[in-house]
Amino acid sequence: MHGLDHPSPKSCIRTFAALGLLDQAQAEQALAMADDRNLVVHLYHEALAVALERRLAGHVTLLASWLDAMKQQL
């Protein structure tokens, strides 16, 4: 999008925030979501998995809002 190249998910999130497609709260949530993704793929700990599962609904809401913002830009 916008012809920009992003070497990492977090740099992509920061750019989307700079472009106004994510507000500050959404950007912080998206960065936390990226951290959660990294945790879940690298750790195998049941208590952590349960904690992450509780945050999934918030991640889904954020992703839907983010997708809507991208669609509006197209």
PDB file of N, H, CA, C and O in Angstrom:
ATOM      1  N   MET A   1       0.842  -1.183   0.000  1.00  0.00           N
ATOM      2  CA  MET A   1       0.000   0.000   0.000  1.00  0.00           C
ATOM      3  C   MET A   1       0.880   1.237   0.000  1.00  0.00           C
ATOM      4  O   MET A   1       1.877   1.277   0.722  1.00  0.00           O
ATOM      5  N   HIS A   2       0.548   2.220  -0.769  1.00  0.00           N
ATOM      6  H   HIS A   2      -0.262   2.187  -1.355  1.00  0.00           H
ATOM      7  CA  HIS A   2       1.292   3.462  -0.878  1.00  0.00           C
ATOM      8  C   HIS A   2       2.715   3.237  -1.379  1.00  0.00           C
ATOM      9  O   HIS A   2       3.555   4.126  -1.243  1.00  0.00           O
ATOM     10  N   GLY A   3       3.008   2.062  -1.959  1.00  0.00           N
ATOM     11  H   GLY A   3       2.326   1.340  -2.070  1.00  0.00           H
ATOM     12  CA  GLY A   3       4.327   1.792  -2.506  1.00  0.00           C
ATOM     13  C   GLY A   3       5.427   1.708  -1.471  1.00  0.00           C
ATOM     14  O   GLY A   3       6.594   1.931  -1.795  1.00  0.00           O
ATOM     15  N   LEU A   4       5.084   1.393  -0.232  1.00  0.00           N
ATOM     16  H   LEU A   4       4.136   1.212   0.031  1.00  0.00           H
ATOM     17  CA  LEU A   4       6.070   1.334   0.841  1.00  0.00           C
ATOM     18  C   LEU A   4       6.438  -0.110   1.137  1.00  0.00           C
ATOM     19  O   LEU A   4       5.591  -1.001   1.077  1.00  0.00           O
ATOM     20  N   ASP A   5       7.698  -0.335   1.454  1.00  0.00           N
ATOM     21  H   ASP A   5       8.387   0.388   1.503  1.00  0.00           H
ATOM     22  CA  ASP A   5       8.188  -1.664   1.799  1.00  0.00           C
ATOM     23  C   ASP A   5       8.429  -1.710   3.301  1.00  0.00           C
ATOM     24  O   ASP A   5       8.992  -0.779   3.877  1.00  0.00           O
ATOM     25  N   HIS A   6       7.998  -2.800   3.931  1.00  0.00           N
ATOM     26  H   HIS A   6       7.540  -3.556   3.462  1.00  0.00           H
ATOM     27  CA  HIS A   6       8.115  -2.903   5.380  1.00  0.00           C
ATOM     28  C   HIS A   6       8.865  -4.173   5.747  1.00  0.00           C
ATOM     29  O   HIS A   6       8.429  -5.274   5.410  1.00  0.00           O
ATOM     30  N   PRO A   7       9.991  -4.025   6.437  1.00  0.00           N
ATOM     31  CA  PRO A   7      10.786  -5.198   6.789  1.00  0.00           C
ATOM     32  C   PRO A   7      10.208  -6.029   7.937  1.00  0.00           C
ATOM     33  O   PRO A   7      10.636  -7.163   8.153  1.00  0.00           O
ATOM     34  N   SER A   8       9.247  -5.481   8.668  1.00  0.00           N
ATOM     35  H   SER A   8       8.899  -4.560   8.492  1.00  0.00           H
ATOM     36  CA  SER A   8       8.692  -6.227   9.801  1.00  0.00           C
ATOM     37  C   SER A   8       7.241  -5.818  10.031  1.00  0.00           C
ATOM     38  O   SER A   8       6.817  -4.743   9.608  1.00  0.00           O
ATOM     39  N   PRO A   9       6.482  -6.684  10.705  1.00  0.00           N
ATOM     40  CA  PRO A   9       5.088  -6.323  11.011  1.00  0.00           C
ATOM     41  C   PRO A   9       4.991  -5.037  11.836  1.00  0.00           C
ATOM     42  O   PRO A   9       4.098  -4.220  11.609  1.00  0.00           O
ATOM     43  N   LYS A  10       5.899  -4.858  12.785  1.00  0.00           N
ATOM     44  H   LYS A  10       6.624  -5.521  12.969  1.00  0.00           H
ATOM     45  CA  LYS A  10       5.821  -3.664  13.632  1.00  0.00           C
ATOM     46  C   LYS A  10       6.105  -2.388  12.840  1.00  0.00           C
ATOM     47  O   LYS A  10       5.482  -1.358  13.101  1.00  0.00           O
ATOM     48  N   SER A  11       7.020  -2.430  11.888  1.00  0.00           N
ATOM     49  H   SER A  11       7.525  -3.266  11.675  1.00  0.00           H
ATOM     50  CA  SER A  11       7.262  -1.232  11.083  1.00  0.00           C
ATOM     51  C   SER A  11       6.041  -0.934  10.213  1.00  0.00           C
ATOM     52  O   SER A  11       5.714   0.229   9.972  1.00  0.00           O
ATOM     53  N   CYS A  12       5.379  -1.971   9.751  1.00  0.00           N
ATOM     54  H   CYS A  12       5.645  -2.915   9.946  1.00  0.00           H
ATOM     55  CA  CYS A  12       4.151  -1.803   8.974  1.00  0.00           C
ATOM     56  C   CYS A  12       3.072  -1.137   9.834  1.00  0.00           C
ATOM     57  O   CYS A  12       2.391  -0.217   9.381  1.00  0.00           O
ATOM     58  N   ILE A  13       2.925  -1.596  11.048  1.00  0.00           N
ATOM     59  H   ILE A  13       3.478  -2.344  11.416  1.00  0.00           H
ATOM     60  CA  ILE A  13       1.926  -1.027  11.957  1.00  0.00           C
ATOM     61  C   ILE A  13       2.231   0.451  12.206  1.00  0.00           C
ATOM     62  O   ILE A  13       1.327   1.285  12.170  1.00  0.00           O
ATOM     63  N   ARG A  14       3.491   0.774  12.457  1.00  0.00           N
ATOM     64  H   ARG A  14       4.225   0.096  12.487  1.00  0.00           H
ATOM     65  CA  ARG A  14       3.868   2.169  12.705  1.00  0.00           C
ATOM     66  C   ARG A  14       3.580   3.046  11.478  1.00  0.00           C
ATOM     67  O   ARG A  14       3.150   4.190  11.621  1.00  0.00           O
ATOM     68  N   THR A  15       3.814   2.514  10.283  1.00  0.00           N
ATOM     69  H   THR A  15       4.164   1.584  10.166  1.00  0.00           H
ATOM     70  CA  THR A  15       3.538   3.271   9.072  1.00  0.00           C
ATOM     71  C   THR A  15       2.039   3.492   8.894  1.00  0.00           C
ATOM     72  O   THR A  15       1.616   4.588   8.527  1.00  0.00           O
ATOM     73  N   PHE A  16       1.236   2.466   9.149  1.00  0.00           N
ATOM     74  H   PHE A  16       1.580   1.575   9.447  1.00  0.00           H
ATOM     75  CA  PHE A  16      -0.212   2.625   9.051  1.00  0.00           C
ATOM     76  C   PHE A  16      -0.699   3.689  10.028  1.00  0.00           C
ATOM     77  O   PHE A  16      -1.609   4.454   9.708  1.00  0.00           O
ATOM     78  N   ALA A  17      -0.103   3.742  11.208  1.00  0.00           N
ATOM     79  H   ALA A  17       0.636   3.121  11.467  1.00  0.00           H
ATOM     80  CA  ALA A  17      -0.472   4.775  12.176  1.00  0.00           C
ATOM     81  C   ALA A  17      -0.061   6.151  11.652  1.00  0.00           C
ATOM     82  O   ALA A  17      -0.828   7.107  11.763  1.00  0.00           O
ATOM     83  N   ALA A  18       1.135   6.261  11.085  1.00  0.00           N
ATOM     84  H   ALA A  18       1.758   5.484  10.994  1.00  0.00           H
ATOM     85  CA  ALA A  18       1.606   7.538  10.550  1.00  0.00           C
ATOM     86  C   ALA A  18       0.731   8.021   9.393  1.00  0.00           C
ATOM     87  O   ALA A  18       0.561   9.224   9.197  1.00  0.00           O
ATOM     88  N   LEU A  19       0.181   7.082   8.632  1.00  0.00           N
ATOM     89  H   LEU A  19       0.319   6.104   8.791  1.00  0.00           H
ATOM     90  CA  LEU A  19      -0.705   7.433   7.517  1.00  0.00           C
ATOM     91  C   LEU A  19      -2.135   7.745   7.980  1.00  0.00           C
ATOM     92  O   LEU A  19      -2.977   8.156   7.182  1.00  0.00           O
ATOM     93  N   GLY A  20      -2.396   7.546   9.270  1.00  0.00           N
ATOM     94  H   GLY A  20      -1.712   7.213   9.918  1.00  0.00           H
ATOM     95  CA  GLY A  20      -3.721   7.836   9.804  1.00  0.00           C
ATOM     96  C   GLY A  20      -4.719   6.709   9.639  1.00  0.00           C
ATOM     97  O   GLY A  20      -5.914   6.905   9.861  1.00  0.00           O
ATOM     98  N   LEU A  21      -4.247   5.523   9.249  1.00  0.00           N
ATOM     99  H   LEU A  21      -3.276   5.364   9.068  1.00  0.00           H
ATOM    100  CA  LEU A  21      -5.158   4.389   9.088  1.00  0.00           C
ATOM    101  C   LEU A  21      -5.401   3.666  10.406  1.00  0.00           C
ATOM    102  O   LEU A  21      -6.349   2.890  10.528  1.00  0.00           O
ATOM    103  N   LEU A  22      -4.561   3.915  11.372  1.00  0.00           N
ATOM    104  H   LEU A  22      -3.791   4.545  11.272  1.00  0.00           H
ATOM    105  CA  LEU A  22      -4.756   3.428  12.736  1.00  0.00           C
ATOM    106  C   LEU A  22      -4.571   4.622  13.662  1.00  0.00           C
ATOM    107  O   LEU A  22      -3.638   5.405  13.486  1.00  0.00           O
ATOM    108  N   ASP A  23      -5.454   4.768  14.648  1.00  0.00           N
ATOM    109  H   ASP A  23      -6.213   4.132  14.792  1.00  0.00           H
ATOM    110  CA  ASP A  23      -5.217   5.823  15.634  1.00  0.00           C
ATOM    111  C   ASP A  23      -4.199   5.313  16.662  1.00  0.00           C
ATOM    112  O   ASP A  23      -3.776   4.160  16.590  1.00  0.00           O
ATOM    113  N   GLN A  24      -3.812   6.149  17.600  1.00  0.00           N
ATOM    114  H   GLN A  24      -4.155   7.087  17.658  1.00  0.00           H
ATOM    115  CA  GLN A  24      -2.763   5.785  18.549  1.00  0.00           C
ATOM    116  C   GLN A  24      -3.136   4.546  19.358  1.00  0.00           C
ATOM    117  O   GLN A  24      -2.307   3.655  19.546  1.00  0.00           O
ATOM    118  N   ALA A  25      -4.368   4.486  19.831  1.00  0.00           N
ATOM    119  H   ALA A  25      -5.041   5.209  19.678  1.00  0.00           H
ATOM    120  CA  ALA A  25      -4.802   3.319  20.621  1.00  0.00           C
ATOM    121  C   ALA A  25      -4.784   2.051  19.769  1.00  0.00           C
ATOM    122  O   ALA A  25      -4.360   0.993  20.234  1.00  0.00           O
ATOM    123  N   GLN A  26      -5.243   2.159  18.530  1.00  0.00           N
ATOM    124  H   GLN A  26      -5.588   3.018  18.153  1.00  0.00           H
ATOM    125  CA  GLN A  26      -5.236   0.998  17.642  1.00  0.00           C
ATOM    126  C   GLN A  26      -3.807   0.558  17.333  1.00  0.00           C
ATOM    127  O   GLN A  26      -3.523  -0.639  17.283  1.00  0.00           O
ATOM    128  N   ALA A  27      -2.913   1.515  17.128  1.00  0.00           N
ATOM    129  H   ALA A  27      -3.144   2.487  17.169  1.00  0.00           H
ATOM    130  CA  ALA A  27      -1.513   1.177  16.850  1.00  0.00           C
ATOM    131  C   ALA A  27      -0.892   0.447  18.035  1.00  0.00           C
ATOM    132  O   ALA A  27      -0.177  -0.539  17.856  1.00  0.00           O
ATOM    133  N   GLU A  28      -1.164   0.927  19.234  1.00  0.00           N
ATOM    134  H   GLU A  28      -1.746   1.728  19.379  1.00  0.00           H
ATOM    135  CA  GLU A  28      -0.641   0.256  20.430  1.00  0.00           C
ATOM    136  C   GLU A  28      -1.209  -1.150  20.544  1.00  0.00           C
ATOM    137  O   GLU A  28      -0.490  -2.091  20.879  1.00  0.00           O
ATOM    138  N   GLN A  29      -2.506  -1.294  20.263  1.00  0.00           N
ATOM    139  H   GLN A  29      -3.091  -0.530  19.990  1.00  0.00           H
ATOM    140  CA  GLN A  29      -3.129  -2.615  20.318  1.00  0.00           C
ATOM    141  C   GLN A  29      -2.541  -3.525  19.247  1.00  0.00           C
ATOM    142  O   GLN A  29      -2.307  -4.707  19.498  1.00  0.00           O
ATOM    143  N   ALA A  30      -2.301  -2.984  18.054  1.00  0.00           N
ATOM    144  H   ALA A  30      -2.492  -2.024  17.849  1.00  0.00           H
ATOM    145  CA  ALA A  30      -1.732  -3.781  16.968  1.00  0.00           C
ATOM    146  C   ALA A  30      -0.306  -4.220  17.313  1.00  0.00           C
ATOM    147  O   ALA A  30       0.078  -5.350  17.010  1.00  0.00           O
ATOM    148  N   LEU A  31       0.476  -3.350  17.934  1.00  0.00           N
ATOM    149  H   LEU A  31       0.164  -2.432  18.180  1.00  0.00           H
ATOM    150  CA  LEU A  31       1.830  -3.727  18.358  1.00  0.00           C
ATOM    151  C   LEU A  31       1.770  -4.830  19.413  1.00  0.00           C
ATOM    152  O   LEU A  31       2.580  -5.757  19.392  1.00  0.00           O
ATOM    153  N   ALA A  32       0.809  -4.729  20.339  1.00  0.00           N
ATOM    154  H   ALA A  32       0.151  -3.976  20.356  1.00  0.00           H
ATOM    155  CA  ALA A  32       0.628  -5.781  21.348  1.00  0.00           C
ATOM    156  C   ALA A  32       0.180  -7.079  20.677  1.00  0.00           C
ATOM    157  O   ALA A  32       0.591  -8.166  21.084  1.00  0.00           O
ATOM    158  N   MET A  33      -0.661  -6.967  19.652  1.00  0.00           N
ATOM    159  H   MET A  33      -0.996  -6.085  19.322  1.00  0.00           H
ATOM    160  CA  MET A  33      -1.105  -8.146  18.922  1.00  0.00           C
ATOM    161  C   MET A  33       0.089  -8.825  18.239  1.00  0.00           C
ATOM    162  O   MET A  33       0.181 -10.052  18.231  1.00  0.00           O
ATOM    163  N   ALA A  34       0.988  -8.040  17.672  1.00  0.00           N
ATOM    164  H   ALA A  34       0.913  -7.043  17.678  1.00  0.00           H
ATOM    165  CA  ALA A  34       2.190  -8.609  17.051  1.00  0.00           C
ATOM    166  C   ALA A  34       3.040  -9.324  18.098  1.00  0.00           C
ATOM    167  O   ALA A  34       3.593 -10.391  17.831  1.00  0.00           O
ATOM    168  N   ASP A  35       3.142  -8.736  19.285  1.00  0.00           N
ATOM    169  H   ASP A  35       2.692  -7.869  19.501  1.00  0.00           H
ATOM    170  CA  ASP A  35       3.869  -9.400  20.375  1.00  0.00           C
ATOM    171  C   ASP A  35       3.193 -10.716  20.743  1.00  0.00           C
ATOM    172  O   ASP A  35       3.867 -11.724  20.960  1.00  0.00           O
ATOM    173  N   ASP A  36       1.859 -10.710  20.813  1.00  0.00           N
ATOM    174  H   ASP A  36       1.311  -9.892  20.636  1.00  0.00           H
ATOM    175  CA  ASP A  36       1.116 -11.934  21.125  1.00  0.00           C
ATOM    176  C   ASP A  36       1.383 -13.000  20.069  1.00  0.00           C
ATOM    177  O   ASP A  36       1.573 -14.172  20.397  1.00  0.00           O
ATOM    178  N   ARG A  37       1.397 -12.596  18.811  1.00  0.00           N
ATOM    179  H   ARG A  37       1.242 -11.644  18.545  1.00  0.00           H
ATOM    180  CA  ARG A  37       1.677 -13.545  17.734  1.00  0.00           C
ATOM    181  C   ARG A  37       3.052 -14.165  17.919  1.00  0.00           C
ATOM    182  O   ARG A  37       3.219 -15.375  17.767  1.00  0.00           O
ATOM    183  N   ASN A  38       4.030 -13.339  18.245  1.00  0.00           N
ATOM    184  H   ASN A  38       3.893 -12.356  18.368  1.00  0.00           H
ATOM    185  CA  ASN A  38       5.382 -13.860  18.456  1.00  0.00           C
ATOM    186  C   ASN A  38       5.435 -14.824  19.637  1.00  0.00           C
ATOM    187  O   ASN A  38       6.129 -15.840  19.591  1.00  0.00           O
ATOM    188  N   LEU A  39       4.700 -14.495  20.686  1.00  0.00           N
ATOM    189  H   LEU A  39       4.137 -13.670  20.723  1.00  0.00           H
ATOM    190  CA  LEU A  39       4.676 -15.384  21.856  1.00  0.00           C
ATOM    191  C   LEU A  39       4.058 -16.733  21.517  1.00  0.00           C
ATOM    192  O   LEU A  39       4.596 -17.780  21.880  1.00  0.00           O
ATOM    193  N   VAL A  40       2.945 -16.706  20.832  1.00  0.00           N
ATOM    194  H   VAL A  40       2.508 -15.857  20.537  1.00  0.00           H
ATOM    195  CA  VAL A  40       2.200 -17.941  20.594  1.00  0.00           C
ATOM    196  C   VAL A  40       2.937 -18.890  19.648  1.00  0.00           C
ATOM    197  O   VAL A  40       2.785 -20.107  19.759  1.00  0.00           O
ATOM    198  N   VAL A  41       3.721 -18.362  18.735  1.00  0.00           N
ATOM    199  H   VAL A  41       3.845 -17.374  18.645  1.00  0.00           H
ATOM    200  CA  VAL A  41       4.420 -19.254  17.810  1.00  0.00           C
ATOM    201  C   VAL A  41       5.753 -19.743  18.337  1.00  0.00           C
ATOM    202  O   VAL A  41       6.334 -20.676  17.784  1.00  0.00           O
ATOM    203  N   HIS A  42       6.250 -19.121  19.408  1.00  0.00           N
ATOM    204  H   HIS A  42       5.778 -18.363  19.858  1.00  0.00           H
ATOM    205  CA  HIS A  42       7.565 -19.497  19.920  1.00  0.00           C
ATOM    206  C   HIS A  42       7.532 -20.151  21.303  1.00  0.00           C
ATOM    207  O   HIS A  42       8.529 -20.725  21.742  1.00  0.00           O
ATOM    208  N   LEU A  43       6.417 -20.067  21.972  1.00  0.00           N
ATOM    209  H   LEU A  43       5.608 -19.601  21.615  1.00  0.00           H
ATOM    210  CA  LEU A  43       6.322 -20.634  23.318  1.00  0.00           C
ATOM    211  C   LEU A  43       5.191 -21.654  23.387  1.00  0.00           C
ATOM    212  O   LEU A  43       4.170 -21.521  22.712  1.00  0.00           O
ATOM    213  N   TYR A  44       5.389 -22.647  24.195  1.00  0.00           N
ATOM    214  H   TYR A  44       6.218 -22.755  24.743  1.00  0.00           H
ATOM    215  CA  TYR A  44       4.359 -23.673  24.384  1.00  0.00           C
ATOM    216  C   TYR A  44       4.074 -23.757  25.876  1.00  0.00           C
ATOM    217  O   TYR A  44       4.618 -24.604  26.585  1.00  0.00           O
ATOM    218  N   HIS A  45       3.213 -22.863  26.335  1.00  0.00           N
ATOM    219  H   HIS A  45       2.771 -22.175  25.759  1.00  0.00           H
ATOM    220  CA  HIS A  45       2.911 -22.735  27.755  1.00  0.00           C
ATOM    221  C   HIS A  45       1.410 -22.557  27.892  1.00  0.00           C
ATOM    222  O   HIS A  45       0.849 -21.584  27.389  1.00  0.00           O
ATOM    223  N   GLU A  46       0.765 -23.484  28.565  1.00  0.00           N
ATOM    224  H   GLU A  46       1.221 -24.274  28.974  1.00  0.00           H
ATOM    225  CA  GLU A  46      -0.700 -23.494  28.614  1.00  0.00           C
ATOM    226  C   GLU A  46      -1.282 -22.224  29.217  1.00  0.00           C
ATOM    227  O   GLU A  46      -2.252 -21.685  28.685  1.00  0.00           O
ATOM    228  N   ALA A  47      -0.713 -21.732  30.313  1.00  0.00           N
ATOM    229  H   ALA A  47       0.075 -22.170  30.745  1.00  0.00           H
ATOM    230  CA  ALA A  47      -1.256 -20.529  30.945  1.00  0.00           C
ATOM    231  C   ALA A  47      -1.160 -19.334  30.004  1.00  0.00           C
ATOM    232  O   ALA A  47      -2.067 -18.504  29.956  1.00  0.00           O
ATOM    233  N   LEU A  48      -0.075 -19.249  29.268  1.00  0.00           N
ATOM    234  H   LEU A  48       0.662 -19.924  29.308  1.00  0.00           H
ATOM    235  CA  LEU A  48       0.073 -18.167  28.298  1.00  0.00           C
ATOM    236  C   LEU A  48      -0.952 -18.319  27.181  1.00  0.00           C
ATOM    237  O   LEU A  48      -1.547 -17.333  26.746  1.00  0.00           O
ATOM    238  N   ALA A  49      -1.159 -19.531  26.720  1.00  0.00           N
ATOM    239  H   ALA A  49      -0.676 -20.332  27.073  1.00  0.00           H
ATOM    240  CA  ALA A  49      -2.147 -19.780  25.668  1.00  0.00           C
ATOM    241  C   ALA A  49      -3.542 -19.352  26.117  1.00  0.00           C
ATOM    242  O   ALA A  49      -4.293 -18.773  25.332  1.00  0.00           O
ATOM    243  N   VAL A  50      -3.891 -19.628  27.350  1.00  0.00           N
ATOM    244  H   VAL A  50      -3.282 -20.099  27.988  1.00  0.00           H
ATOM    245  CA  VAL A  50      -5.200 -19.239  27.880  1.00  0.00           C
ATOM    246  C   VAL A  50      -5.309 -17.711  27.937  1.00  0.00           C
ATOM    247  O   VAL A  50      -6.344 -17.150  27.577  1.00  0.00           O
ATOM    248  N   ALA A  51      -4.254 -17.046  28.383  1.00  0.00           N
ATOM    249  H   ALA A  51      -3.414 -17.502  28.676  1.00  0.00           H
ATOM    250  CA  ALA A  51      -4.262 -15.579  28.448  1.00  0.00           C
ATOM    251  C   ALA A  51      -4.392 -14.980  27.050  1.00  0.00           C
ATOM    252  O   ALA A  51      -5.133 -14.017  26.851  1.00  0.00           O
ATOM    253  N   LEU A  52      -3.679 -15.544  26.091  1.00  0.00           N
ATOM    254  H   LEU A  52      -3.078 -16.326  26.253  1.00  0.00           H
ATOM    255  CA  LEU A  52      -3.757 -15.042  24.720  1.00  0.00           C
ATOM    256  C   LEU A  52      -5.138 -15.274  24.120  1.00  0.00           C
ATOM    257  O   LEU A  52      -5.647 -14.434  23.379  1.00  0.00           O
ATOM    258  N   GLU A  53      -5.739 -16.404  24.438  1.00  0.00           N
ATOM    259  H   GLU A  53      -5.326 -17.087  25.041  1.00  0.00           H
ATOM    260  CA  GLU A  53      -7.079 -16.701  23.923  1.00  0.00           C
ATOM    261  C   GLU A  53      -8.074 -15.628  24.362  1.00  0.00           C
ATOM    262  O   GLU A  53      -8.984 -15.280  23.610  1.00  0.00           O
ATOM    263  N   ARG A  54      -7.905 -15.113  25.558  1.00  0.00           N
ATOM    264  H   ARG A  54      -7.165 -15.396  26.169  1.00  0.00           H
ATOM    265  CA  ARG A  54      -8.814 -14.077  26.064  1.00  0.00           C
ATOM    266  C   ARG A  54      -8.682 -12.771  25.290  1.00  0.00           C
ATOM    267  O   ARG A  54      -9.613 -11.966  25.271  1.00  0.00           O
ATOM    268  N   ARG A  55      -7.536 -12.554  24.655  1.00  0.00           N
ATOM    269  H   ARG A  55      -6.779 -13.208  24.671  1.00  0.00           H
ATOM    270  CA  ARG A  55      -7.315 -11.314  23.907  1.00  0.00           C
ATOM    271  C   ARG A  55      -7.717 -11.429  22.441  1.00  0.00           C
ATOM    272  O   ARG A  55      -7.732 -10.420  21.735  1.00  0.00           O
ATOM    273  N   LEU A  56      -8.043 -12.622  21.965  1.00  0.00           N
ATOM    274  H   LEU A  56      -8.031 -13.442  22.538  1.00  0.00           H
ATOM    275  CA  LEU A  56      -8.323 -12.822  20.543  1.00  0.00           C
ATOM    276  C   LEU A  56      -9.500 -11.994  20.028  1.00  0.00           C
ATOM    277  O   LEU A  56      -9.434 -11.462  18.920  1.00  0.00           O
ATOM    278  N   ALA A  57     -10.556 -11.877  20.798  1.00  0.00           N
ATOM    279  H   ALA A  57     -10.609 -12.309  21.698  1.00  0.00           H
ATOM    280  CA  ALA A  57     -11.720 -11.107  20.339  1.00  0.00           C
ATOM    281  C   ALA A  57     -11.333  -9.653  20.069  1.00  0.00           C
ATOM    282  O   ALA A  57     -11.790  -9.056  19.095  1.00  0.00           O
ATOM    283  N   GLY A  58     -10.500  -9.094  20.922  1.00  0.00           N
ATOM    284  H   GLY A  58     -10.129  -9.579  21.713  1.00  0.00           H
ATOM    285  CA  GLY A  58     -10.024  -7.722  20.700  1.00  0.00           C
ATOM    286  C   GLY A  58      -9.174  -7.627  19.451  1.00  0.00           C
ATOM    287  O   GLY A  58      -9.240  -6.636  18.724  1.00  0.00           O
ATOM    288  N   HIS A  59      -8.376  -8.652  19.198  1.00  0.00           N
ATOM    289  H   HIS A  59      -8.322  -9.457  19.788  1.00  0.00           H
ATOM    290  CA  HIS A  59      -7.552  -8.671  17.989  1.00  0.00           C
ATOM    291  C   HIS A  59      -8.433  -8.725  16.742  1.00  0.00           C
ATOM    292  O   HIS A  59      -8.151  -8.051  15.751  1.00  0.00           O
ATOM    293  N   VAL A  60      -9.489  -9.519  16.791  1.00  0.00           N
ATOM    294  H   VAL A  60      -9.718 -10.067  17.596  1.00  0.00           H
ATOM    295  CA  VAL A  60     -10.405  -9.627  15.646  1.00  0.00           C
ATOM    296  C   VAL A  60     -11.057  -8.273  15.368  1.00  0.00           C
ATOM    297  O   VAL A  60     -11.154  -7.859  14.213  1.00  0.00           O
ATOM    298  N   THR A  61     -11.497  -7.592  16.404  1.00  0.00           N
ATOM    299  H   THR A  61     -11.419  -7.928  17.342  1.00  0.00           H
ATOM    300  CA  THR A  61     -12.127  -6.278  16.247  1.00  0.00           C
ATOM    301  C   THR A  61     -11.147  -5.289  15.622  1.00  0.00           C
ATOM    302  O   THR A  61     -11.503  -4.550  14.705  1.00  0.00           O
ATOM    303  N   LEU A  62      -9.920  -5.279  16.120  1.00  0.00           N
ATOM    304  H   LEU A  62      -9.631  -5.880  16.865  1.00  0.00           H
ATOM    305  CA  LEU A  62      -8.898  -4.389  15.577  1.00  0.00           C
ATOM    306  C   LEU A  62      -8.629  -4.693  14.109  1.00  0.00           C
ATOM    307  O   LEU A  62      -8.576  -3.778  13.287  1.00  0.00           O
ATOM    308  N   LEU A  63      -8.461  -5.966  13.774  1.00  0.00           N
ATOM    309  H   LEU A  63      -8.504  -6.709  14.441  1.00  0.00           H
ATOM    310  CA  LEU A  63      -8.169  -6.338  12.389  1.00  0.00           C
ATOM    311  C   LEU A  63      -9.299  -5.943  11.448  1.00  0.00           C
ATOM    312  O   LEU A  63      -9.041  -5.514  10.323  1.00  0.00           O
ATOM    313  N   ALA A  64     -10.537  -6.080  11.884  1.00  0.00           N
ATOM    314  H   ALA A  64     -10.747  -6.429  12.797  1.00  0.00           H
ATOM    315  CA  ALA A  64     -11.680  -5.684  11.050  1.00  0.00           C
ATOM    316  C   ALA A  64     -11.668  -4.178  10.811  1.00  0.00           C
ATOM    317  O   ALA A  64     -11.922  -3.727   9.694  1.00  0.00           O
ATOM    318  N   SER A  65     -11.381  -3.408  11.834  1.00  0.00           N
ATOM    319  H   SER A  65     -11.175  -3.774  12.741  1.00  0.00           H
ATOM    320  CA  SER A  65     -11.315  -1.959  11.705  1.00  0.00           C
ATOM    321  C   SER A  65     -10.168  -1.549  10.792  1.00  0.00           C
ATOM    322  O   SER A  65     -10.316  -0.647   9.967  1.00  0.00           O
ATOM    323  N   TRP A  66      -9.039  -2.204  10.940  1.00  0.00           N
ATOM    324  H   TRP A  66      -8.918  -2.936  11.610  1.00  0.00           H
ATOM    325  CA  TRP A  66      -7.860  -1.928  10.122  1.00  0.00           C
ATOM    326  C   TRP A  66      -8.151  -2.238   8.651  1.00  0.00           C
ATOM    327  O   TRP A  66      -7.793  -1.459   7.768  1.00  0.00           O
ATOM    328  N   LEU A  67      -8.793  -3.362   8.395  1.00  0.00           N
ATOM    329  H   LEU A  67      -9.084  -3.995   9.112  1.00  0.00           H
ATOM    330  CA  LEU A  67      -9.150  -3.736   7.030  1.00  0.00           C
ATOM    331  C   LEU A  67     -10.103  -2.708   6.419  1.00  0.00           C
ATOM    332  O   LEU A  67      -9.961  -2.344   5.252  1.00  0.00           O
ATOM    333  N   ASP A  68     -11.061  -2.248   7.199  1.00  0.00           N
ATOM    334  H   ASP A  68     -11.176  -2.544   8.148  1.00  0.00           H
ATOM    335  CA  ASP A  68     -11.987  -1.235   6.708  1.00  0.00           C
ATOM    336  C   ASP A  68     -11.235   0.042   6.328  1.00  0.00           C
ATOM    337  O   ASP A  68     -11.532   0.651   5.300  1.00  0.00           O
ATOM    338  N   ALA A  69     -10.272   0.449   7.144  1.00  0.00           N
ATOM    339  H   ALA A  69     -10.030  -0.045   7.979  1.00  0.00           H
ATOM    340  CA  ALA A  69      -9.479   1.641   6.849  1.00  0.00           C
ATOM    341  C   ALA A  69      -8.699   1.478   5.549  1.00  0.00           C
ATOM    342  O   ALA A  69      -8.603   2.416   4.758  1.00  0.00           O
ATOM    343  N   MET A  70      -8.140   0.286   5.329  1.00  0.00           N
ATOM    344  H   MET A  70      -8.218  -0.476   5.972  1.00  0.00           H
ATOM    345  CA  MET A  70      -7.400   0.042   4.095  1.00  0.00           C
ATOM    346  C   MET A  70      -8.326   0.071   2.882  1.00  0.00           C
ATOM    347  O   MET A  70      -7.969   0.620   1.839  1.00  0.00           O
ATOM    348  N   LYS A  71      -9.515  -0.520   3.016  1.00  0.00           N
ATOM    349  H   LYS A  71      -9.805  -0.966   3.863  1.00  0.00           H
ATOM    350  CA  LYS A  71     -10.477  -0.522   1.912  1.00  0.00           C
ATOM    351  C   LYS A  71     -10.887   0.889   1.534  1.00  0.00           C
ATOM    352  O   LYS A  71     -11.067   1.185   0.353  1.00  0.00           O
ATOM    353  N   GLN A  72     -11.035   1.761   2.517  1.00  0.00           N
ATOM    354  H   GLN A  72     -10.889   1.520   3.476  1.00  0.00           H
ATOM    355  CA  GLN A  72     -11.423   3.140   2.246  1.00  0.00           C
ATOM    356  C   GLN A  72     -10.342   3.880   1.480  1.00  0.00           C
ATOM    357  O   GLN A  72     -10.644   4.814   0.737  1.00  0.00           O
ATOM    358  N   GLN A  73      -9.093   3.482   1.647  1.00  0.00           N
ATOM    359  H   GLN A  73      -8.848   2.723   2.251  1.00  0.00           H
ATOM    360  CA  GLN A  73      -7.982   4.136   0.959  1.00  0.00           C
ATOM    361  C   GLN A  73      -7.869   3.707  -0.505  1.00  0.00           C
ATOM    362  O   GLN A  73      -7.276   4.410  -1.322  1.00  0.00           O
ATOM    363  N   LEU A  74      -8.445   2.546  -0.824  1.00  0.00           N
ATOM    364  H   LEU A  74      -8.927   1.975  -0.160  1.00  0.00           H
ATOM    365  CA  LEU A  74      -8.325   2.039  -2.206  1.00  0.00           C
ATOM    366  C   LEU A  74      -9.236   2.738  -3.165  1.00  0.00           C
ATOM    367  O   LEU A  74      -9.243   2.418  -4.354  1.00  0.00           O
TER     368      LEU A  74
END
